[in-house]
Amino acid sequence: MAVTTKLLLAILLSAFLVSAANAVRDYQGQQGQQGTRLTQAQQCRLQRLTGSQPSDRIESEGGFTEVWDENEEQFQCAGVAPMRNVIRRNSLSLPNFHPMPRLVYIERGQGILGITHPGCAETFQSQPQSFQAGREPREERGQGRRGDQHQKVHRIRQGDVVAIPAGAAHWCYNDGEEELVAVSINDLNHRSNQLDQNLRAFYLAGGVPESGRQRVQIGLRRQSTQRFQNIFRAFDTELMAEAFNVPQELVRRMQEEQSERGLIVNVKEGMRMVRPDEEEEFKERPRRGQQWWEEATGNGLEENICTMKIRTNMQHRRQADLFSRQAGKINHVNRQKLPILKYMDMSASKGTLYPNALITPHWSVNGHCVVYVQRGDAQVQVVDHSGQQVMSDRVNQGEMFVVPQFFASTLRAGQNGFEFVVFRTSGEPMNNQLAGYTSVIRAMPVEVLTNAYQISPNEAQRLKVNRGGESFLLSPQRGSS
C-alpha cells in the first residue's frame, strides 16, 4: 500500500513539474514575441509629433514608389516603415519579398495580386488561351498549347486591406482603367524580422541604383540606406543555370539589372492569366497527394496558410462597426474578420468623419496607431504621460502620423470632413475612451469625480452623461452649459 501511495505521489509530482515547465515555456515564448517591440518602445521619448510626407521617391517606368523615413522619431517609436506605391495602367510591380509583415490599403484603383506562400500547392490552372501574353512560345509550336499551373491570384479593389506575410513573394498587376495606389505599413518590430530596423525588400527581378532615388522633401533627415536590387544578379551564372536546368543565356536575362525600368515595369502586350473574378478561365483542382496531406495534417500549413483569406474590404457602409448619423462611420479589420492578421499581429481601420465631427479623447491599450490621411483635414491633439502636448497640428491629405501606445489623443474633422486609415501594431486592438457613453469617466462614481476635480455632484453628473448615447464618434456640438 505504501509503495502504491509513493508511486502515485511521484506521478503527480512529475505531472506538476511538466505542467510548470510548459507554463514557463509559454510565458517565455510570449515574452520573446514581445521583446523586440518592448525594446523598441523604450525609444518612444517623443517631444514632438507632426504630419509627415514621404522623404524618398523611386521612379520606375510603370509608376513610382514613395517611402517615408523610418529613421524619423515617430516611426522609430512605432517600429514601422510606411510606403506608397503608384502603379500605372497595364504595369507590373515586380516580384519581391520582405522579412517583415506588410499591411496594405488600396487607396485607389484595382488590379491582380499574386502571393506565393512557401510549401503551398499550385492548385490553379488557367485555360490554354490564357497561358501566354502575346505570341505563343517557340517551344510550344506544333505541340499544342498548354495551360499554366500556379498558386491563387487575388482581385484587389479600392478600399481593400491586404495582408502580406513576411517572406512571401508577391507581385501586383494593374489591369484597371486608372492608377492603382497602395499605401503600406511594414512592421519592422515583428518577431519574423530578425535582421535590423531598416526597411528591406528582396527583388526577384528589376532593381534601382542609388542614383535613381530622389529626395522629395527638404529637411535634416538621415540619408536612407535601403537599396532595392535583383538578388539573382549576384549569383554565379553557371550555378544558376544548373539549378534551374536551363541555358546560361536565359539566366543572364534573369540577372540583367535593367535599372532604367525600376521596380514597376510596363507590360507591352498585356497579361492574360487566371483571374479570380473570371471563373470560366480557371478551375481549382487538388494536386496528387494533397488530400492525404490535408487529412494527415488537420489544421496544418495547407489549411491555415494556403487557403487563408488575405484581403477584405473596408468601404462597405452596411458593414460599418461604428456608425453615427451626425458624426460618421468606422470600419475595423482585425484578426476576427481576417484571421491571417493573428500571425501578423496587425490590424487596420477606415474612418469617415462628417464636417466638424470628433473622435472622443482616448488611448490605445495594446498597440501603436499609424494614421494616414486619405482625404480632407483635421485638427489633431496628442498628450503624453507627463501631461505635455506632443502634437497640436492640422493634418492634410497624403500625410501620416503616429499615435504611440497609451498616449491620449483626439481629433476634430475640418469643414470638408475627414477620411483616414489607421494601421495598428496589434491584431486585436483595444482602446479606452475619456468621453462618451462607454468612457472611463462615465464608469466612475460621482463621488470620485467630485473629489478628483473639486466640482459639484451636479457638474460631475453632467460630465458623465452629457454626451448621451454617443460613444467613440461624437457629433459636432458642445454639451449644454
C-alpha positions in Angstrom: 0.0 0.0 0.0 2.8 2.4 0.9 4.6 1.6 -2.4 1.4 2.4 -4.3 1.0 5.7 -2.5 4.6 6.7 -3.1 4.2 5.8 -6.8 1.1 7.9 -7.1 2.7 10.8 -5.4 5.7 10.5 -7.8 3.4 10.5 -10.8 1.5 13.6 -9.5 4.8 15.4 -8.8 6.1 14.6 -12.3 2.9 15.9 -13.9 3.0 19.1 -11.8 6.7 19.7 -12.9 5.9 19.1 -16.5 2.9 21.5 -16.3 5.0 24.1 -14.6 7.7 23.8 -17.2 5.2 24.2 -20.0 3.7 27.3 -18.3 7.2 28.8 -18.0 8.0 28.0 -21.6 4.7 29.5 -22.8 5.4 32.7 -20.8 8.9 32.9 -22.1 7.6 32.5 -25.6 5.2 35.3 -25.2 7.9 37.5 -23.7 10.2 36.6 -26.6 7.5 37.6 -29.1 7.0 41.0 -27.4 10.7 41.5 -26.5 11.7 43.3 -29.7 8.7 45.6 -29.6 9.3 46.4 -25.9 12.9 47.2 -26.6 11.9 49.5 -29.4 9.2 51.1 -27.2 11.9 52.3 -24.9 12.8 54.8 -27.7 9.3 56.5 -27.5 10.6 59.6 -25.8 8.9 61.9 -28.2 9.0 65.7 -27.8 7.0 66.5 -31.0 4.7 64.7 -33.3 3.6 66.1 -36.7 2.1 65.0 -40.0 4.8 63.6 -42.3 5.2 63.4 -46.0 7.3 60.8 -47.9 11.0 61.5 -47.9 12.2 59.3 -50.8 10.7 58.7 -54.2 11.8 55.9 -56.6 10.9 56.4 -60.2 10.1 53.5 -62.4 8.8 53.2 -66.0 5.4 51.9 -64.8 4.9 54.1 -61.8 6.8 55.2 -58.6 7.4 54.2 -55.0 7.3 56.7 -52.2 9.0 55.9 -48.9 8.6 57.6 -45.5 11.9 57.9 -43.5 11.8 55.0 -41.0 14.5 56.9 -39.0 12.0 59.6 -38.1 11.4 59.5 -34.4 7.7 58.8 -34.5 8.2 55.8 -36.9 11.1 54.5 -34.8 8.8 54.6 -31.8 6.2 52.5 -33.6 8.8 50.3 -35.3 7.2 50.8 -38.7 8.2 51.8 -42.2 5.5 53.4 -44.3 5.5 53.4 -48.1 3.1 54.2 -51.0 3.2 52.5 -54.5 1.6 54.0 -57.5 1.2 51.5 -60.4 0.1 52.9 -63.7 -2.3 51.2 -66.2 -1.1 48.0 -67.6 2.0 47.9 -65.4 3.5 45.3 -63.1 5.1 45.7 -59.7 7.9 43.2 -59.9 8.1 40.1 -57.6 9.8 40.7 -54.2 9.7 39.5 -50.6 10.5 41.2 -47.3 11.5 40.0 -43.8 8.6 41.6 -42.0 4.8 41.5 -42.5 3.2 44.2 -44.6 -0.4 45.5 -44.3 -1.6 47.3 -47.4 -4.6 49.6 -48.1 -5.8 50.1 -51.7 -6.5 53.8 -51.8 -7.5 53.9 -55.5 -7.8 51.6 -58.5 -7.9 47.9 -58.9 -5.6 45.1 -60.0 -4.4 41.5 -59.7 -2.2 40.5 -56.7 -0.3 37.2 -56.5 1.2 36.0 -53.2 3.4 32.8 -53.3 3.2 31.1 -49.9 6.1 28.6 -49.3 5.1 25.0 -49.3 1.6 25.6 -50.9 0.3 23.7 -53.9 -0.1 25.1 -57.4 -3.8 24.3 -57.4 -4.9 26.8 -60.0 -4.8 26.0 -63.7 -5.6 28.5 -66.5 -7.0 27.6 -69.8 -4.6 27.2 -72.8 -5.6 30.6 -74.3 -4.5 32.5 -71.2 -1.1 30.8 -70.8 1.0 33.4 -72.6 0.6 37.1 -73.3 1.1 37.8 -77.0 2.7 35.2 -79.2 2.9 31.5 -78.4 6.3 30.3 -77.0 8.6 28.8 -79.7 8.9 25.6 -77.7 5.2 25.1 -77.8 4.6 25.4 -81.5 3.4 22.2 -83.2 2.9 20.6 -79.8 -0.4 22.1 -78.8 -0.8 24.8 -76.2 -0.7 24.0 -72.6 -2.2 25.6 -69.6 -0.3 27.2 -66.7 -0.3 26.0 -63.1 0.2 28.4 -60.3 -0.9 29.5 -56.9 -4.1 31.5 -56.5 -4.2 35.2 -57.6 -6.5 37.7 -56.0 -8.6 40.6 -57.3 -7.9 43.7 -55.3 -10.0 46.9 -55.4 -10.3 50.3 -53.8 -11.0 50.0 -50.1 -9.3 46.6 -49.7 -6.9 45.9 -46.8 -4.4 43.3 -47.9 -2.2 41.2 -45.6 1.2 40.1 -47.0 3.1 37.8 -44.6 6.9 38.0 -44.1 8.9 36.0 -46.6 6.0 35.5 -49.1 7.0 36.6 -52.7 4.3 38.8 -54.2 3.6 40.9 -57.4 0.8 43.2 -58.5 -0.6 44.0 -62.0 -2.8 46.9 -62.7 -5.4 45.8 -65.2 -7.8 48.7 -64.4 -8.5 52.0 -66.2 -6.8 54.2 -63.6 -3.7 54.3 -61.4 -3.5 51.8 -58.6 -2.4 53.5 -55.4 -1.4 51.2 -52.4 -0.4 52.6 -49.0 1.6 50.1 -46.9 2.9 49.7 -43.4 5.9 47.4 -42.7 6.1 46.2 -39.1 9.9 46.2 -38.5 9.4 45.1 -34.9 7.6 41.9 -35.7 9.2 38.7 -34.4 9.6 37.4 -38.0 12.2 40.2 -38.7 15.5 39.1 -37.1 17.7 41.5 -39.1 17.5 45.1 -38.1 15.2 48.1 -38.1 15.8 49.0 -41.7 13.2 48.6 -44.5 14.4 45.8 -46.8 12.8 44.3 -49.9 14.4 41.4 -51.8 13.6 41.7 -55.5 13.5 38.7 -57.9 13.7 41.0 -60.9 14.4 44.6 -61.8 16.1 47.0 -59.4 17.1 50.6 -59.0 20.5 52.1 -58.4 21.1 54.5 -55.5 21.2 57.4 -58.1 17.6 56.5 -59.0 16.3 57.6 -55.6 15.1 61.2 -55.3 14.8 63.3 -52.2 11.4 64.8 -52.4 11.3 66.5 -49.0 13.9 69.0 -47.8 14.9 68.6 -44.2 17.6 67.5 -41.8 16.9 63.7 -42.2 19.4 60.9 -42.2 20.0 59.5 -45.6 18.2 56.3 -46.2 20.3 53.2 -46.8 17.8 50.9 -48.5 18.7 49.6 -51.9 16.4 47.5 -54.0 18.2 45.2 -56.4 17.6 41.9 -58.2 19.0 39.2 -56.0 19.8 36.9 -59.0 22.4 39.2 -60.4 25.0 38.3 -57.7 24.7 34.6 -58.2 27.1 32.7 -60.4 25.6 32.2 -63.9 26.7 28.7 -64.4 25.5 27.7 -60.9 22.0 29.2 -61.5 21.8 27.5 -64.9 22.4 24.2 -63.3 19.9 24.9 -60.5 17.1 25.7 -63.0 18.4 23.3 -65.7 18.2 26.0 -68.3 20.7 27.6 -70.7 23.1 30.2 -69.2 21.8 32.8 -71.7 18.4 32.5 -70.0 20.0 33.1 -66.6 21.8 36.1 -67.9 18.4 37.6 -68.9 17.2 37.0 -65.4 20.3 38.7 -64.0 20.0 41.8 -66.1 19.7 44.8 -63.8 17.6 46.9 -66.3 17.8 49.8 -63.8 16.1 52.1 -66.3 12.9 50.1 -65.8 13.0 50.3 -62.0 10.7 48.3 -59.7 7.4 48.8 -61.6 7.5 47.9 -65.3 5.3 48.4 -68.3 3.6 45.3 -69.8 3.7 45.9 -73.5 1.2 43.4 -74.8 -1.0 43.0 -71.7 -1.1 40.0 -69.4 -3.6 37.1 -69.6 -3.7 34.8 -66.7 -6.1 33.2 -64.2 -8.3 35.9 -62.8 -10.3 35.3 -59.6 -13.4 37.1 -60.9 -13.5 35.2 -64.2 -14.4 31.7 -63.2 -14.6 30.4 -66.8 -10.8 30.9 -67.1 -9.8 28.6 -64.3 -10.6 25.6 -62.2 -9.2 24.6 -58.9 -8.1 21.0 -58.6 -6.3 19.0 -55.9 -2.8 18.1 -56.6 -1.9 14.4 -56.3 -1.3 13.6 -52.6 -2.8 16.8 -51.4 -6.0 15.2 -50.0 -3.8 12.8 -48.0 -1.7 15.7 -46.8 -4.7 17.7 -45.6 -6.1 14.7 -43.8 -2.8 13.9 -42.2 -2.0 17.5 -41.0 -5.5 18.6 -39.9 -5.0 22.2 -39.1 -1.6 22.3 -40.8 0.0 24.6 -43.3 -2.4 23.8 -46.2 -5.4 24.8 -44.2 -4.1 27.7 -42.2 -1.9 29.5 -44.7 -2.5 28.2 -48.2 -6.3 28.7 -48.2 -6.5 31.6 -45.9 -8.0 34.9 -47.0 -5.5 37.7 -47.4 -7.9 40.6 -48.1 -11.2 42.2 -47.1 -12.9 45.5 -48.0 -13.3 48.4 -45.5 -15.6 50.6 -47.6 -19.0 48.8 -47.2 -21.3 51.2 -45.4 -23.6 48.4 -44.2 -20.7 46.6 -42.6 -19.5 49.6 -40.6 -18.6 48.7 -37.0 -19.3 52.2 -35.7 -21.9 54.4 -37.3 -23.4 57.8 -36.3 -25.8 59.8 -38.4 -24.3 63.0 -37.1 -20.6 62.1 -36.9 -19.6 59.4 -39.4 -18.6 55.8 -39.5 -15.6 53.5 -38.9 -14.9 50.0 -40.3 -12.4 47.8 -38.4 -10.4 44.9 -39.8 -8.9 42.7 -37.1 -7.9 39.0 -36.7 -11.6 38.1 -36.3 -12.5 39.4 -39.7 -9.2 38.5 -41.3 -7.7 35.5 -39.4 -4.3 35.9 -41.1 -3.7 39.0 -39.0 -3.4 36.7 -36.0 0.0 35.7 -37.3 1.0 39.2 -38.4 -0.3 40.9 -35.2 -1.5 43.9 -37.2 -5.0 45.4 -37.9 -6.5 48.4 -39.7 -9.5 50.7 -39.6 -11.1 53.0 -42.2 -12.9 56.1 -40.9 -15.1 58.8 -42.4 -15.9 61.9 -40.2 -18.5 64.4 -41.2 -17.6 68.1 -41.1 -16.5 69.2 -37.6 -17.3 65.8 -36.0 -14.9 64.5 -33.3 -13.3 61.3 -32.2 -13.5 61.1 -28.5 -10.3 61.5 -26.4 -8.9 58.0 -25.9 -5.8 55.9 -25.7 -4.7 52.6 -27.3 -4.2 49.8 -24.8 -2.2 47.3 -26.8 -0.5 48.8 -29.8 0.7 51.9 -31.7 -1.5 53.7 -34.3 -0.2 54.9 -37.6 -2.7 57.3 -39.2 -2.8 58.0 -42.9 -4.9 61.0 -44.2 -6.8 59.9 -47.3 -9.0 63.0 -47.8 -9.8 66.2 -46.1 -8.2 67.6 -43.0 -8.4 67.5 -39.2 -7.1 69.1 -36.1 -5.2 66.5 -34.0 -4.0 66.7 -30.4 -1.8 64.1 -28.6 -0.7 64.2 -25.0 2.0 62.1 -23.3 2.2 60.7 -19.8 3.7 63.9 -18.3 0.7 65.9 -19.4 2.7 67.6 -22.2 1.1 68.2 -25.6 3.3 66.5 -28.2 1.0 67.3 -31.1 -1.5 70.0 -31.9 -1.4 70.3 -35.7 -3.7 70.3 -38.6 -3.1 67.3 -40.8 -3.9 67.2 -44.5 -4.3 64.7 -47.4 -1.4 62.4 -48.0 0.2 62.9 -44.6 0.9 60.3 -42.0 1.5 60.5 -38.2 1.9 58.1 -35.3 -0.1 58.0 -32.0 2.0 55.9 -29.6 0.6 53.3 -27.3 -1.1 54.8 -24.2 -0.7 58.4 -25.5 -4.1 60.1 -25.2 -5.4 61.6 -28.5 -8.4 63.3 -30.1 -9.2 65.0 -33.4 -11.8 67.2 -35.0 -12.6 67.0 -38.7 -12.3 70.1 -40.8 -15.1 71.9 -42.7 -14.9 69.4 -45.6 -14.8 66.3 -43.5 -12.0 63.8 -42.9 -11.3 60.4 -44.3 -8.4 58.3 -42.8 -6.9 54.9 -42.4 -5.4 53.6 -39.2 -2.8 50.8 -39.2 -2.2 49.2 -35.8 0.6 47.1 -34.4 -1.9 44.7 -32.8 -4.2 42.1 -34.3 -6.9 42.6 -31.7 -6.7 46.3 -30.8 -8.3 47.8 -27.7 -8.8 51.4 -26.5 -10.1 53.3 -23.5 -12.3 56.4 -24.0 -12.4 59.5 -21.9 -15.7 60.9 -23.0 -19.0 59.4 -24.2 -21.3 56.5 -23.3 -18.6 53.9 -22.8 -15.9 56.1 -21.3 -13.9 55.6 -18.1 -15.3 58.9 -16.8 -18.9 57.7 -17.1 -17.9 54.4 -15.4 -16.7 56.2 -12.3 -18.8 57.1 -9.3 -20.0 60.7 -9.0 -18.2 60.9 -5.6 -14.8 60.1 -7.2 -15.3 62.8 -9.9 -16.4 65.5 -7.4 -13.3 64.9 -5.2 -10.9 64.4 -8.1 -11.9 67.7 -9.9 -13.3 69.7 -7.0 -16.7 70.0 -8.7 -20.3 69.7 -7.5 -22.2 66.5 -7.8 -24.4 68.1 -10.5 -21.4 69.0 -12.5 -19.9 65.6 -12.1 -23.2 64.0 -13.3 -23.2 66.3 -16.4 -19.6 65.3 -17.1 -20.7 61.6 -17.1 -23.9 61.8 -19.2 -24.0 64.9 -21.3 -22.9 63.0 -24.4 -26.0 60.8 -24.1 -25.7 57.6 -26.1 -22.7 58.8 -28.2 -19.5 56.8 -27.8 -16.4 56.8 -30.0 -17.8 59.2 -32.7 -19.1 62.5 -31.3 -21.3 64.9 -33.2 -20.2 68.5 -33.7 -22.0 70.1 -30.7 -21.0 71.2 -27.3 -22.5 70.0 -24.0 -25.1 72.3 -22.5 -23.7 75.0 -20.3 
